[in-house]
Structures are given as structure tokens and as C-alpha cells.
Amino acid sequence: MAIVKKVFEMEDLDCANCARKMEEAVSKIEGVQSCMITFMTQKMTLEYDEDSEKKIFKEIQKAVKKVEPDTSVNFD
């Protein structure tokens, strides 16, 4: 298992409370070691299992949309 740490841009994150809820939801996803979302910079700092990257990214998008449908994470 290779753990990597990367920072991703977020789009249309509306409030700090939503960021906190997303952080909690993403942290529960299998393969995610840690997640920190900063509302002011619109960034997500993520530590995760690189071997499950595609699955994890798909689950993160679902979790983010559940909290705030207009928000997205740019994994490119």
C-alpha cells in the first residue's frame, strides 16, 4: 500500500460548514488516511492509498455532491 499526499482544487465550495461536513464524509472512505478541506483557499489536502486511487476519487465526488451538489473536486 503506497500512501500519497496531494492537494486538489475545489470548485464552488459555498461555506466553511459544508467544508467540515465534506471533510468528515471523505475521511470515512476506505483508503483515505486523512482529509483536510480549507474553505478560504478552496483546497482539499488528501492522504490516501494510491493503489485504490480511481475508486477513492469516485467515492469522494459522491460524498462531496451529497453535502453540496454544486461543489466538485478537480482531480486532474
N, CA, C, O and CB atoms as a CASP TS submission, in Angstrom:
PFRMAT TS
TARGET T0000
AUTHOR 0000-0000-0000
METHOD Language model
MODEL 1
PARENT N/A
ATOM      1  N   MET     1       0.852  -1.189   0.000  1.00  0.00           N
ATOM      2  CA  MET     1       0.000   0.000   0.000  1.00  0.00           C
ATOM      3  C   MET     1       0.893   1.246   0.000  1.00  0.00           C
ATOM      4  O   MET     1       1.697   1.448   0.911  1.00  0.00           O
ATOM      5  CB  MET     1      -0.967   0.002   1.238  1.00  0.00           C
ATOM      6  N   ALA     2       0.741   2.062  -1.020  1.00  0.00           N
ATOM      7  CA  ALA     2       1.518   3.293  -1.149  1.00  0.00           C
ATOM      8  C   ALA     2       0.636   4.481  -0.781  1.00  0.00           C
ATOM      9  O   ALA     2      -0.332   4.786  -1.478  1.00  0.00           O
ATOM     10  CB  ALA     2       2.082   3.449  -2.592  1.00  0.00           C
ATOM     11  N   ILE     3       0.976   5.143   0.309  1.00  0.00           N
ATOM     12  CA  ILE     3       0.213   6.314   0.743  1.00  0.00           C
ATOM     13  C   ILE     3       0.833   7.561   0.115  1.00  0.00           C
ATOM     14  O   ILE     3       2.038   7.790   0.217  1.00  0.00           O
ATOM     15  CB  ILE     3       0.187   6.427   2.307  1.00  0.00           C
ATOM     16  N   VAL     4      -0.008   8.356  -0.532  1.00  0.00           N
ATOM     17  CA  VAL     4       0.447   9.607  -1.129  1.00  0.00           C
ATOM     18  C   VAL     4      -0.330  10.771  -0.516  1.00  0.00           C
ATOM     19  O   VAL     4      -1.445  10.610  -0.021  1.00  0.00           O
ATOM     20  CB  VAL     4       0.275   9.580  -2.675  1.00  0.00           C
ATOM     21  N   LYS     5       0.287  11.933  -0.566  1.00  0.00           N
ATOM     22  CA  LYS     5      -0.367  13.151  -0.076  1.00  0.00           C
ATOM     23  C   LYS     5      -0.387  14.148  -1.227  1.00  0.00           C
ATOM     24  O   LYS     5       0.654  14.493  -1.785  1.00  0.00           O
ATOM     25  CB  LYS     5       0.375  13.747   1.189  1.00  0.00           C
ATOM     26  N   LYS     6      -1.597  14.610  -1.576  1.00  0.00           N
ATOM     27  CA  LYS     6      -1.750  15.562  -2.677  1.00  0.00           C
ATOM     28  C   LYS     6      -2.765  16.628  -2.289  1.00  0.00           C
ATOM     29  O   LYS     6      -3.603  16.428  -1.410  1.00  0.00           O
ATOM     30  CB  LYS     6      -2.188  14.841  -3.981  1.00  0.00           C
ATOM     31  N   VAL     7      -2.666  17.764  -2.971  1.00  0.00           N
ATOM     32  CA  VAL     7      -3.611  18.866  -2.774  1.00  0.00           C
ATOM     33  C   VAL     7      -4.405  19.030  -4.066  1.00  0.00           C
ATOM     34  O   VAL     7      -3.838  19.073  -5.157  1.00  0.00           O
ATOM     35  CB  VAL     7      -2.871  20.205  -2.384  1.00  0.00           C
ATOM     36  N   PHE     8      -5.723  19.120  -3.924  1.00  0.00           N
ATOM     37  CA  PHE     8      -6.615  19.252  -5.072  1.00  0.00           C
ATOM     38  C   PHE     8      -7.444  20.524  -4.960  1.00  0.00           C
ATOM     39  O   PHE     8      -7.860  20.913  -3.869  1.00  0.00           O
ATOM     40  CB  PHE     8      -7.533  18.026  -5.188  1.00  0.00           C
ATOM     41  N   GLU     9      -7.679  21.163  -6.097  1.00  0.00           N
ATOM     42  CA  GLU     9      -8.530  22.354  -6.162  1.00  0.00           C
ATOM     43  C   GLU     9      -9.993  21.922  -6.058  1.00  0.00           C
ATOM     44  O   GLU     9     -10.387  20.877  -6.577  1.00  0.00           O
ATOM     45  CB  GLU     9      -8.279  23.157  -7.485  1.00  0.00           C
ATOM     46  N   MET    10     -10.780  22.741  -5.381  1.00  0.00           N
ATOM     47  CA  MET    10     -12.222  22.514  -5.296  1.00  0.00           C
ATOM     48  C   MET    10     -12.912  23.673  -5.986  1.00  0.00           C
ATOM     49  O   MET    10     -12.374  24.778  -6.043  1.00  0.00           O
ATOM     50  CB  MET    10     -12.701  22.372  -3.809  1.00  0.00           C
ATOM     51  N   GLU    11     -14.107  23.422  -6.511  1.00  0.00           N
ATOM     52  CA  GLU    11     -14.860  24.469  -7.183  1.00  0.00           C
ATOM     53  C   GLU    11     -16.235  24.620  -6.546  1.00  0.00           C
ATOM     54  O   GLU    11     -16.903  23.636  -6.230  1.00  0.00           O
ATOM     55  CB  GLU    11     -14.991  24.165  -8.681  1.00  0.00           C
ATOM     56  N   ASP    12     -16.642  25.872  -6.365  1.00  0.00           N
ATOM     57  CA  ASP    12     -17.977  26.216  -5.862  1.00  0.00           C
ATOM     58  C   ASP    12     -18.260  25.708  -4.451  1.00  0.00           C
ATOM     59  O   ASP    12     -19.382  25.305  -4.147  1.00  0.00           O
ATOM     60  CB  ASP    12     -19.014  25.671  -6.790  1.00  0.00           C
ATOM     61  N   LEU    13     -17.264  25.728  -3.607  1.00  0.00           N
ATOM     62  CA  LEU    13     -17.455  25.387  -2.198  1.00  0.00           C
ATOM     63  C   LEU    13     -18.063  26.602  -1.515  1.00  0.00           C
ATOM     64  O   LEU    13     -17.448  27.667  -1.471  1.00  0.00           O
ATOM     65  CB  LEU    13     -16.101  24.959  -1.511  1.00  0.00           C
ATOM     66  N   ASP    14     -19.280  26.441  -0.977  1.00  0.00           N
ATOM     67  CA  ASP    14     -20.064  27.588  -0.511  1.00  0.00           C
ATOM     68  C   ASP    14     -19.784  28.081   0.903  1.00  0.00           C
ATOM     69  O   ASP    14     -19.886  29.279   1.168  1.00  0.00           O
ATOM     70  CB  ASP    14     -21.471  27.251  -0.600  1.00  0.00           C
ATOM     71  N   CYS    15     -19.431  27.170   1.825  1.00  0.00           N
ATOM     72  CA  CYS    15     -19.270  27.643   3.198  1.00  0.00           C
ATOM     73  C   CYS    15     -18.350  26.728   3.997  1.00  0.00           C
ATOM     74  O   CYS    15     -18.107  25.580   3.624  1.00  0.00           O
ATOM     75  CB  CYS    15     -20.628  27.745   3.886  1.00  0.00           C
ATOM     76  N   ALA    16     -17.851  27.259   5.094  1.00  0.00           N
ATOM     77  CA  ALA    16     -16.940  26.504   5.957  1.00  0.00           C
ATOM     78  C   ALA    16     -17.644  25.303   6.589  1.00  0.00           C
ATOM     79  O   ALA    16     -17.027  24.257   6.790  1.00  0.00           O
ATOM     80  CB  ALA    16     -16.369  27.414   7.053  1.00  0.00           C
ATOM     81  N   ASN    17     -18.925  25.448   6.901  1.00  0.00           N
ATOM     82  CA  ASN    17     -19.675  24.344   7.482  1.00  0.00           C
ATOM     83  C   ASN    17     -19.775  23.175   6.495  1.00  0.00           C
ATOM     84  O   ASN    17     -19.640  22.016   6.887  1.00  0.00           O
ATOM     85  CB  ASN    17     -21.077  24.814   7.899  1.00  0.00           C
ATOM     86  N   CYS    18     -20.011  23.481   5.225  1.00  0.00           N
ATOM     87  CA  CYS    18     -20.059  22.431   4.192  1.00  0.00           C
ATOM     88  C   CYS    18     -18.692  21.760   4.076  1.00  0.00           C
ATOM     89  O   CYS    18     -18.603  20.540   3.936  1.00  0.00           O
ATOM     90  CB  CYS    18     -20.492  23.024   2.812  1.00  0.00           C
ATOM     91  N   ALA    19     -17.635  22.556   4.136  1.00  0.00           N
ATOM     92  CA  ALA    19     -16.277  22.005   4.051  1.00  0.00           C
ATOM     93  C   ALA    19     -16.044  21.008   5.189  1.00  0.00           C
ATOM     94  O   ALA    19     -15.461  19.946   4.974  1.00  0.00           O
ATOM     95  CB  ALA    19     -15.217  23.142   4.100  1.00  0.00           C
ATOM     96  N   ARG    20     -16.496  21.348   6.394  1.00  0.00           N
ATOM     97  CA  ARG    20     -16.328  20.460   7.547  1.00  0.00           C
ATOM     98  C   ARG    20     -17.104  19.158   7.346  1.00  0.00           C
ATOM     99  O   ARG    20     -16.596  18.074   7.635  1.00  0.00           O
ATOM    100  CB  ARG    20     -16.791  21.162   8.839  1.00  0.00           C
ATOM    101  N   LYS    21     -18.340  19.272   6.847  1.00  0.00           N
ATOM    102  CA  LYS    21     -19.149  18.074   6.610  1.00  0.00           C
ATOM    103  C   LYS    21     -18.516  17.184   5.543  1.00  0.00           C
ATOM    104  O   LYS    21     -18.512  15.959   5.668  1.00  0.00           O
ATOM    105  CB  LYS    21     -20.573  18.465   6.190  1.00  0.00           C
ATOM    106  N   MET    22     -17.980  17.810   4.493  1.00  0.00           N
ATOM    107  CA  MET    22     -17.305  17.040   3.443  1.00  0.00           C
ATOM    108  C   MET    22     -16.066  16.349   3.988  1.00  0.00           C
ATOM    109  O   MET    22     -15.799  15.190   3.673  1.00  0.00           O
ATOM    110  CB  MET    22     -16.924  17.949   2.268  1.00  0.00           C
ATOM    111  N   GLU    23     -15.319  17.068   4.804  1.00  0.00           N
ATOM    112  CA  GLU    23     -14.112  16.511   5.428  1.00  0.00           C
ATOM    113  C   GLU    23     -14.455  15.243   6.209  1.00  0.00           C
ATOM    114  O   GLU    23     -13.772  14.225   6.089  1.00  0.00           O
ATOM    115  CB  GLU    23     -13.449  17.555   6.363  1.00  0.00           C
ATOM    116  N   GLU    24     -15.509  15.315   7.003  1.00  0.00           N
ATOM    117  CA  GLU    24     -15.937  14.155   7.802  1.00  0.00           C
ATOM    118  C   GLU    24     -16.334  12.987   6.900  1.00  0.00           C
ATOM    119  O   GLU    24     -15.946  11.847   7.156  1.00  0.00           O
ATOM    120  CB  GLU    24     -17.120  14.537   8.720  1.00  0.00           C
ATOM    121  N   ALA    25     -17.099  13.262   5.853  1.00  0.00           N
ATOM    122  CA  ALA    25     -17.569  12.207   4.944  1.00  0.00           C
ATOM    123  C   ALA    25     -16.405  11.565   4.195  1.00  0.00           C
ATOM    124  O   ALA    25     -16.336  10.341   4.081  1.00  0.00           O
ATOM    125  CB  ALA    25     -18.586  12.777   3.941  1.00  0.00           C
ATOM    126  N   VAL    26     -15.497  12.383   3.687  1.00  0.00           N
ATOM    127  CA  VAL    26     -14.358  11.867   2.917  1.00  0.00           C
ATOM    128  C   VAL    26     -13.426  11.059   3.816  1.00  0.00           C
ATOM    129  O   VAL    26     -12.865  10.054   3.381  1.00  0.00           O
ATOM    130  CB  VAL    26     -13.582  13.026   2.250  1.00  0.00           C
ATOM    131  N   SER    27     -13.260  11.488   5.054  1.00  0.00           N
ATOM    132  CA  SER    27     -12.369  10.780   5.991  1.00  0.00           C
ATOM    133  C   SER    27     -12.839   9.360   6.272  1.00  0.00           C
ATOM    134  O   SER    27     -12.036   8.515   6.667  1.00  0.00           O
ATOM    135  CB  SER    27     -12.269  11.547   7.302  1.00  0.00           C
ATOM    136  N   LYS    28     -14.132   9.081   6.075  1.00  0.00           N
ATOM    137  CA  LYS    28     -14.680   7.748   6.335  1.00  0.00           C
ATOM    138  C   LYS    28     -14.523   6.791   5.159  1.00  0.00           C
ATOM    139  O   LYS    28     -14.798   5.599   5.292  1.00  0.00           O
ATOM    140  CB  LYS    28     -16.135   7.860   6.692  1.00  0.00           C
ATOM    141  N   ILE    29     -14.085   7.299   4.010  1.00  0.00           N
ATOM    142  CA  ILE    29     -13.944   6.460   2.812  1.00  0.00           C
ATOM    143  C   ILE    29     -12.749   5.528   2.967  1.00  0.00           C
ATOM    144  O   ILE    29     -11.660   5.943   3.365  1.00  0.00           O
ATOM    145  CB  ILE    29     -13.784   7.335   1.541  1.00  0.00           C
ATOM    146  N   GLU    30     -12.976   4.269   2.645  1.00  0.00           N
ATOM    147  CA  GLU    30     -11.911   3.274   2.751  1.00  0.00           C
ATOM    148  C   GLU    30     -10.741   3.654   1.842  1.00  0.00           C
ATOM    149  O   GLU    30     -10.930   3.929   0.657  1.00  0.00           O
ATOM    150  CB  GLU    30     -12.443   1.866   2.389  1.00  0.00           C
ATOM    151  N   GLY    31      -9.540   3.665   2.404  1.00  0.00           N
ATOM    152  CA  GLY    31      -8.338   4.014   1.651  1.00  0.00           C
ATOM    153  C   GLY    31      -7.875   5.441   1.898  1.00  0.00           C
ATOM    154  O   GLY    31      -6.743   5.796   1.569  1.00  0.00           O
ATOM    155  N   VAL    32      -8.757   6.270   2.483  1.00  0.00           N
ATOM    156  CA  VAL    32      -8.386   7.648   2.809  1.00  0.00           C
ATOM    157  C   VAL    32      -7.769   7.656   4.204  1.00  0.00           C
ATOM    158  O   VAL    32      -8.391   7.223   5.174  1.00  0.00           O
ATOM    159  CB  VAL    32      -9.628   8.611   2.735  1.00  0.00           C
ATOM    160  N   GLN    33      -6.546   8.152   4.290  1.00  0.00           N
ATOM    161  CA  GLN    33      -5.850   8.239   5.583  1.00  0.00           C
ATOM    162  C   GLN    33      -6.227   9.524   6.318  1.00  0.00           C
ATOM    163  O   GLN    33      -6.472   9.518   7.524  1.00  0.00           O
ATOM    164  CB  GLN    33      -4.321   8.176   5.381  1.00  0.00           C
ATOM    165  N   SER    34      -6.269  10.626   5.565  1.00  0.00           N
ATOM    166  CA  SER    34      -6.677  11.899   6.166  1.00  0.00           C
ATOM    167  C   SER    34      -7.176  12.842   5.079  1.00  0.00           C
ATOM    168  O   SER    34      -6.815  12.726   3.908  1.00  0.00           O
ATOM    169  CB  SER    34      -5.502  12.544   6.948  1.00  0.00           C
ATOM    170  N   CYS    35      -8.015  13.775   5.504  1.00  0.00           N
ATOM    171  CA  CYS    35      -8.587  14.761   4.584  1.00  0.00           C
ATOM    172  C   CYS    35      -8.726  16.084   5.330  1.00  0.00           C
ATOM    173  O   CYS    35      -9.238  16.133   6.448  1.00  0.00           O
ATOM    174  CB  CYS    35      -9.974  14.283   4.019  1.00  0.00           C
ATOM    175  N   MET    36      -8.262  17.148   4.693  1.00  0.00           N
ATOM    176  CA  MET    36      -8.439  18.487   5.251  1.00  0.00           C
ATOM    177  C   MET    36      -8.920  19.392   4.116  1.00  0.00           C
ATOM    178  O   MET    36      -8.258  19.511   3.085  1.00  0.00           O
ATOM    179  CB  MET    36      -7.100  19.031   5.899  1.00  0.00           C
ATOM    180  N   ILE    37     -10.061  20.018   4.311  1.00  0.00           N
ATOM    181  CA  ILE    37     -10.611  20.926   3.311  1.00  0.00           C
ATOM    182  C   ILE    37     -10.584  22.332   3.885  1.00  0.00           C
ATOM    183  O   ILE    37     -11.090  22.578   4.980  1.00  0.00           O
ATOM    184  CB  ILE    37     -12.060  20.514   2.897  1.00  0.00           C
ATOM    185  N   THR    38      -9.987  23.254   3.133  1.00  0.00           N
ATOM    186  CA  THR    38      -9.884  24.637   3.570  1.00  0.00           C
ATOM    187  C   THR    38     -10.806  25.498   2.714  1.00  0.00           C
ATOM    188  O   THR    38     -10.584  25.667   1.515  1.00  0.00           O
ATOM    189  CB  THR    38      -8.417  25.141   3.488  1.00  0.00           C
ATOM    190  N   PHE    39     -11.831  26.032   3.342  1.00  0.00           N
ATOM    191  CA  PHE    39     -12.821  26.829   2.630  1.00  0.00           C
ATOM    192  C   PHE    39     -12.195  28.070   1.998  1.00  0.00           C
ATOM    193  O   PHE    39     -12.492  28.387   0.846  1.00  0.00           O
ATOM    194  CB  PHE    39     -13.943  27.235   3.574  1.00  0.00           C
ATOM    195  N   MET    40     -11.345  28.768   2.722  1.00  0.00           N
ATOM    196  CA  MET    40     -10.772  30.030   2.232  1.00  0.00           C
ATOM    197  C   MET    40      -9.958  29.848   0.951  1.00  0.00           C
ATOM    198  O   MET    40      -9.990  30.706   0.069  1.00  0.00           O
ATOM    199  CB  MET    40      -9.893  30.649   3.305  1.00  0.00           C
ATOM    200  N   THR    41      -9.238  28.746   0.845  1.00  0.00           N
ATOM    201  CA  THR    41      -8.394  28.521  -0.337  1.00  0.00           C
ATOM    202  C   THR    41      -9.057  27.609  -1.363  1.00  0.00           C
ATOM    203  O   THR    41      -8.553  27.451  -2.475  1.00  0.00           O
ATOM    204  CB  THR    41      -7.061  27.925   0.081  1.00  0.00           C
ATOM    205  N   GLN    42     -10.199  27.002  -0.987  1.00  0.00           N
ATOM    206  CA  GLN    42     -10.913  26.075  -1.866  1.00  0.00           C
ATOM    207  C   GLN    42     -10.011  24.897  -2.249  1.00  0.00           C
ATOM    208  O   GLN    42      -9.946  24.501  -3.413  1.00  0.00           O
ATOM    209  CB  GLN    42     -11.410  26.807  -3.136  1.00  0.00           C
ATOM    210  N   LYS    43      -9.314  24.345  -1.241  1.00  0.00           N
ATOM    211  CA  LYS    43      -8.404  23.223  -1.492  1.00  0.00           C
ATOM    212  C   LYS    43      -8.683  22.055  -0.552  1.00  0.00           C
ATOM    213  O   LYS    43      -9.095  22.234   0.594  1.00  0.00           O
ATOM    214  CB  LYS    43      -6.952  23.676  -1.340  1.00  0.00           C
ATOM    215  N   MET    44      -8.442  20.844  -1.078  1.00  0.00           N
ATOM    216  CA  MET    44      -8.549  19.621  -0.300  1.00  0.00           C
ATOM    217  C   MET    44      -7.160  18.986  -0.239  1.00  0.00           C
ATOM    218  O   MET    44      -6.560  18.690  -1.272  1.00  0.00           O
ATOM    219  CB  MET    44      -9.604  18.635  -0.920  1.00  0.00           C
ATOM    220  N   THR    45      -6.660  18.782   0.968  1.00  0.00           N
ATOM    221  CA  THR    45      -5.401  18.073   1.161  1.00  0.00           C
ATOM    222  C   THR    45      -5.762  16.662   1.564  1.00  0.00           C
ATOM    223  O   THR    45      -6.476  16.445   2.543  1.00  0.00           O
ATOM    224  CB  THR    45      -4.483  18.770   2.236  1.00  0.00           C
ATOM    225  N   LEU    46      -5.263  15.705   0.803  1.00  0.00           N
ATOM    226  CA  LEU    46      -5.695  14.323   0.940  1.00  0.00           C
ATOM    227  C   LEU    46      -4.501  13.390   1.055  1.00  0.00           C
ATOM    228  O   LEU    46      -3.553  13.483   0.276  1.00  0.00           O
ATOM    229  CB  LEU    46      -6.567  13.919  -0.239  1.00  0.00           C
ATOM    230  N   GLU    47      -4.551  12.492   2.027  1.00  0.00           N
ATOM    231  CA  GLU    47      -3.598  11.388   2.124  1.00  0.00           C
ATOM    232  C   GLU    47      -4.397  10.125   1.879  1.00  0.00           C
ATOM    233  O   GLU    47      -5.399   9.875   2.549  1.00  0.00           O
ATOM    234  CB  GLU    47      -2.854  11.352   3.527  1.00  0.00           C
ATOM    235  N   TYR    48      -3.947   9.315   0.902  1.00  0.00           N
ATOM    236  CA  TYR    48      -4.741   8.159   0.511  1.00  0.00           C
ATOM    237  C   TYR    48      -3.870   7.055  -0.075  1.00  0.00           C
ATOM    238  O   TYR    48      -2.703   7.259  -0.410  1.00  0.00           O
ATOM    239  CB  TYR    48      -5.807   8.569  -0.494  1.00  0.00           C
ATOM    240  N   ASP    49      -4.479   5.882  -0.184  1.00  0.00           N
ATOM    241  CA  ASP    49      -3.827   4.710  -0.764  1.00  0.00           C
ATOM    242  C   ASP    49      -3.831   4.853  -2.283  1.00  0.00           C
ATOM    243  O   ASP    49      -4.882   4.773  -2.919  1.00  0.00           O
ATOM    244  CB  ASP    49      -4.540   3.389  -0.324  1.00  0.00           C
ATOM    245  N   GLU    50      -2.661   5.063  -2.852  1.00  0.00           N
ATOM    246  CA  GLU    50      -2.548   5.291  -4.297  1.00  0.00           C
ATOM    247  C   GLU    50      -3.047   4.100  -5.116  1.00  0.00           C
ATOM    248  O   GLU    50      -3.511   4.273  -6.243  1.00  0.00           O
ATOM    249  CB  GLU    50      -1.102   5.590  -4.663  1.00  0.00           C
ATOM    250  N   ASP    51      -2.955   2.907  -4.559  1.00  0.00           N
ATOM    251  CA  ASP    51      -3.395   1.707  -5.275  1.00  0.00           C
ATOM    252  C   ASP    51      -4.898   1.705  -5.550  1.00  0.00           C
ATOM    253  O   ASP    51      -5.355   1.042  -6.481  1.00  0.00           O
ATOM    254  CB  ASP    51      -3.024   0.471  -4.483  1.00  0.00           C
ATOM    255  N   SER    52      -5.664   2.440  -4.751  1.00  0.00           N
ATOM    256  CA  SER    52      -7.129   2.496  -4.914  1.00  0.00           C
ATOM    257  C   SER    52      -7.588   3.864  -5.401  1.00  0.00           C
ATOM    258  O   SER    52      -8.743   4.239  -5.198  1.00  0.00           O
ATOM    259  CB  SER    52      -7.827   2.160  -3.590  1.00  0.00           C
ATOM    260  N   GLU    53      -6.702   4.604  -6.034  1.00  0.00           N
ATOM    261  CA  GLU    53      -6.956   5.994  -6.389  1.00  0.00           C
ATOM    262  C   GLU    53      -8.271   6.214  -7.144  1.00  0.00           C
ATOM    263  O   GLU    53      -9.067   7.060  -6.736  1.00  0.00           O
ATOM    264  CB  GLU    53      -5.822   6.504  -7.215  1.00  0.00           C
ATOM    265  N   LYS    54      -8.518   5.488  -8.215  1.00  0.00           N
ATOM    266  CA  LYS    54      -9.729   5.716  -9.018  1.00  0.00           C
ATOM    267  C   LYS    54     -10.998   5.491  -8.204  1.00  0.00           C
ATOM    268  O   LYS    54     -11.938   6.282  -8.276  1.00  0.00           O
ATOM    269  CB  LYS    54      -9.735   4.798 -10.242  1.00  0.00           C
ATOM    270  N   LYS    55     -11.019   4.419  -7.436  1.00  0.00           N
ATOM    271  CA  LYS    55     -12.183   4.114  -6.600  1.00  0.00           C
ATOM    272  C   LYS    55     -12.384   5.197  -5.537  1.00  0.00           C
ATOM    273  O   LYS    55     -13.505   5.642  -5.294  1.00  0.00           O
ATOM    274  CB  LYS    55     -12.020   2.732  -5.930  1.00  0.00           C
ATOM    275  N   ILE    56     -11.299   5.607  -4.919  1.00  0.00           N
ATOM    276  CA  ILE    56     -11.360   6.633  -3.870  1.00  0.00           C
ATOM    277  C   ILE    56     -11.866   7.952  -4.450  1.00  0.00           C
ATOM    278  O   ILE    56     -12.730   8.595  -3.854  1.00  0.00           O
ATOM    279  CB  ILE    56      -9.967   6.832  -3.215  1.00  0.00           C
ATOM    280  N   PHE    57     -11.339   8.365  -5.607  1.00  0.00           N
ATOM    281  CA  PHE    57     -11.760   9.627  -6.218  1.00  0.00           C
ATOM    282  C   PHE    57     -13.250   9.602  -6.559  1.00  0.00           C
ATOM    283  O   PHE    57     -13.942  10.605  -6.384  1.00  0.00           O
ATOM    284  CB  PHE    57     -10.935   9.911  -7.483  1.00  0.00           C
ATOM    285  N   LYS    58     -13.742   8.473  -7.041  1.00  0.00           N
ATOM    286  CA  LYS    58     -15.163   8.334  -7.376  1.00  0.00           C
ATOM    287  C   LYS    58     -16.011   8.475  -6.114  1.00  0.00           C
ATOM    288  O   LYS    58     -17.040   9.149  -6.126  1.00  0.00           O
ATOM    289  CB  LYS    58     -15.438   6.969  -8.065  1.00  0.00           C
ATOM    290  N   GLU    59     -15.577   7.837  -5.022  1.00  0.00           N
ATOM    291  CA  GLU    59     -16.308   7.913  -3.752  1.00  0.00           C
ATOM    292  C   GLU    59     -16.262   9.327  -3.168  1.00  0.00           C
ATOM    293  O   GLU    59     -17.239   9.786  -2.575  1.00  0.00           O
ATOM    294  CB  GLU    59     -15.726   6.909  -2.743  1.00  0.00           C
ATOM    295  N   ILE    60     -15.138  10.011  -3.334  1.00  0.00           N
ATOM    296  CA  ILE    60     -15.020  11.384  -2.838  1.00  0.00           C
ATOM    297  C   ILE    60     -16.000  12.290  -3.573  1.00  0.00           C
ATOM    298  O   ILE    60     -16.686  13.097  -2.945  1.00  0.00           O
ATOM    299  CB  ILE    60     -13.573  11.908  -3.004  1.00  0.00           C
ATOM    300  N   GLN    61     -16.073  12.168  -4.893  1.00  0.00           N
ATOM    301  CA  GLN    61     -17.010  13.003  -5.656  1.00  0.00           C
ATOM    302  C   GLN    61     -18.440  12.771  -5.177  1.00  0.00           C
ATOM    303  O   GLN    61     -19.210  13.722  -5.043  1.00  0.00           O
ATOM    304  CB  GLN    61     -16.898  12.707  -7.171  1.00  0.00           C
ATOM    305  N   LYS    62     -18.801  11.517  -4.919  1.00  0.00           N
ATOM    306  CA  LYS    62     -20.154  11.202  -4.424  1.00  0.00           C
ATOM    307  C   LYS    62     -20.395  11.852  -3.069  1.00  0.00           C
ATOM    308  O   LYS    62     -21.446  12.451  -2.842  1.00  0.00           O
ATOM    309  CB  LYS    62     -20.356   9.673  -4.318  1.00  0.00           C
ATOM    310  N   ALA    63     -19.417  11.735  -2.164  1.00  0.00           N
ATOM    311  CA  ALA    63     -19.559  12.293  -0.815  1.00  0.00           C
ATOM    312  C   ALA    63     -19.683  13.815  -0.865  1.00  0.00           C
ATOM    313  O   ALA    63     -20.496  14.396  -0.145  1.00  0.00           O
ATOM    314  CB  ALA    63     -18.361  11.888   0.063  1.00  0.00           C
ATOM    315  N   VAL    64     -18.889  14.455  -1.703  1.00  0.00           N
ATOM    316  CA  VAL    64     -18.922  15.912  -1.830  1.00  0.00           C
ATOM    317  C   VAL    64     -20.276  16.362  -2.387  1.00  0.00           C
ATOM    318  O   VAL    64     -20.869  17.311  -1.874  1.00  0.00           O
ATOM    319  CB  VAL    64     -17.770  16.406  -2.742  1.00  0.00           C
ATOM    320  N   LYS    65     -20.764  15.695  -3.424  1.00  0.00           N
ATOM    321  CA  LYS    65     -22.052  16.051  -4.047  1.00  0.00           C
ATOM    322  C   LYS    65     -23.218  15.849  -3.090  1.00  0.00           C
ATOM    323  O   LYS    65     -24.216  16.566  -3.163  1.00  0.00           O
ATOM    324  CB  LYS    65     -22.279  15.220  -5.312  1.00  0.00           C
ATOM    325  N   LYS    66     -23.096  14.887  -2.202  1.00  0.00           N
ATOM    326  CA  LYS    66     -24.156  14.625  -1.225  1.00  0.00           C
ATOM    327  C   LYS    66     -24.306  15.812  -0.259  1.00  0.00           C
ATOM    328  O   LYS    66     -25.417  16.159   0.141  1.00  0.00           O
ATOM    329  CB  LYS    66     -23.855  13.323  -0.436  1.00  0.00           C
ATOM    330  N   VAL    67     -23.182  16.421   0.105  1.00  0.00           N
ATOM    331  CA  VAL    67     -23.214  17.568   1.016  1.00  0.00           C
ATOM    332  C   VAL    67     -23.598  18.838   0.264  1.00  0.00           C
ATOM    333  O   VAL    67     -24.449  19.600   0.724  1.00  0.00           O
ATOM    334  CB  VAL    67     -21.846  17.751   1.708  1.00  0.00           C
ATOM    335  N   GLU    68     -22.980  19.067  -0.884  1.00  0.00           N
ATOM    336  CA  GLU    68     -23.211  20.291  -1.660  1.00  0.00           C
ATOM    337  C   GLU    68     -23.171  19.946  -3.148  1.00  0.00           C
ATOM    338  O   GLU    68     -22.090  19.842  -3.727  1.00  0.00           O
ATOM    339  CB  GLU    68     -22.148  21.392  -1.314  1.00  0.00           C
ATOM    340  N   PRO    69     -24.341  19.768  -3.773  1.00  0.00           N
ATOM    341  CA  PRO    69     -24.420  19.298  -5.157  1.00  0.00           C
ATOM    342  C   PRO    69     -23.637  20.128  -6.185  1.00  0.00           C
ATOM    343  O   PRO    69     -23.220  19.587  -7.209  1.00  0.00           O
ATOM    344  CB  PRO    69     -25.839  19.260  -5.564  1.00  0.00           C
ATOM    345  N   ASP    70     -23.429  21.427  -5.935  1.00  0.00           N
ATOM    346  CA  ASP    70     -22.727  22.272  -6.897  1.00  0.00           C
ATOM    347  C   ASP    70     -21.211  22.217  -6.768  1.00  0.00           C
ATOM    348  O   ASP    70     -20.501  22.721  -7.638  1.00  0.00           O
ATOM    349  CB  ASP    70     -23.179  23.683  -6.744  1.00  0.00           C
ATOM    350  N   THR    71     -20.708  21.615  -5.700  1.00  0.00           N
ATOM    351  CA  THR    71     -19.273  21.571  -5.450  1.00  0.00           C
ATOM    352  C   THR    71     -18.642  20.376  -6.132  1.00  0.00           C
ATOM    353  O   THR    71     -19.237  19.301  -6.210  1.00  0.00           O
ATOM    354  CB  THR    71     -18.991  21.530  -3.957  1.00  0.00           C
ATOM    355  N   SER    72     -17.414  20.579  -6.631  1.00  0.00           N
ATOM    356  CA  SER    72     -16.675  19.468  -7.228  1.00  0.00           C
ATOM    357  C   SER    72     -15.208  19.565  -6.868  1.00  0.00           C
ATOM    358  O   SER    72     -14.720  20.623  -6.471  1.00  0.00           O
ATOM    359  CB  SER    72     -16.850  19.449  -8.753  1.00  0.00           C
ATOM    360  N   VAL    73     -14.507  18.445  -7.012  1.00  0.00           N
ATOM    361  CA  VAL    73     -13.075  18.383  -6.751  1.00  0.00           C
ATOM    362  C   VAL    73     -12.385  18.125  -8.080  1.00  0.00           C
ATOM    363  O   VAL    73     -12.788  17.237  -8.830  1.00  0.00           O
ATOM    364  CB  VAL    73     -12.722  17.273  -5.693  1.00  0.00           C
ATOM    365  N   ASN    74     -11.349  18.895  -8.372  1.00  0.00           N
ATOM    366  CA  ASN    74     -10.613  18.729  -9.615  1.00  0.00           C
ATOM    367  C   ASN    74      -9.441  17.780  -9.371  1.00  0.00           C
ATOM    368  O   ASN    74      -8.425  18.173  -8.798  1.00  0.00           O
ATOM    369  CB  ASN    74     -10.118  20.102 -10.159  1.00  0.00           C
ATOM    370  N   PHE    75      -9.591  16.525  -9.810  1.00  0.00           N
ATOM    371  CA  PHE    75      -8.546  15.520  -9.612  1.00  0.00           C
ATOM    372  C   PHE    75      -7.548  15.470 -10.768  1.00  0.00           C
ATOM    373  O   PHE    75      -6.643  14.637 -10.757  1.00  0.00           O
ATOM    374  CB  PHE    75      -9.176  14.156  -9.428  1.00  0.00           C
ATOM    375  N   ASP    76      -7.695  16.347 -11.765  1.00  0.00           N
ATOM    376  CA  ASP    76      -6.776  16.337 -12.917  1.00  0.00           C
ATOM    377  C   ASP    76      -5.436  16.935 -12.591  1.00  0.00           C
ATOM    378  O   ASP    76      -4.561  16.996 -13.455  1.00  0.00           O
ATOM    379  CB  ASP    76      -7.378  17.082 -14.075  1.00  0.00           C
TER
END
